[in-house]
Amino acid sequence: QVQLVESGGGLVQAGGSLRLSCAVSGSTFAIALMGWYRQAPGKQRELVATISSSGTTNFADSVKGRFTISRDNAKNTVYLQMNNLKPEDTAVYYCNAEIPHTGWDFWGQGTQVTVSS
């Protein structure tokens, strides 16, 4: 069983920064495609960023140039560095782990990010 625990959310003013962390239990982290998603009130969950096992990254257009994603395989942890935050970044942010070729897909419980104007 894979468990994901997010941390680092909070309240920040527009223009500020936050770093989210997602600690992953289990031995499959190194091969997992890791991602961050977010869901704002009344909206569907959307992709924010992903990072593959080889370090290839992908970002939503809305966060390009402001957010970075990284992983530390020794710590089984993935990070989302969020800079120049905007009120429209306010959402619950979820960590996701997808294990290739298995159909296995795991989610964290989410962490709230609120950006005030």
Number of C-alpha atoms within 10 A of each C-alpha: 7 15 15 21 17 23 19 15 18 14 14 18 14 17 14 14 17 18 16 21 23 27 18 24 15 11 11 16 24 19 15 19 21 29 26 26 19 22 19 16 9 6 9 9 15 14 17 24 23 24 21 17 15 11 13 11 16 16 19 13 9 11 17 12 11 14 20 20 24 20 21 12 13 8 12 17 20 25 23 23 15 20 17 15 23 20 15 13 20 20 21 18 27 26 30 26 25 19 17 13 6 7 7 11 14 15 18 20 14 22 21 19 22 20 20 16 11
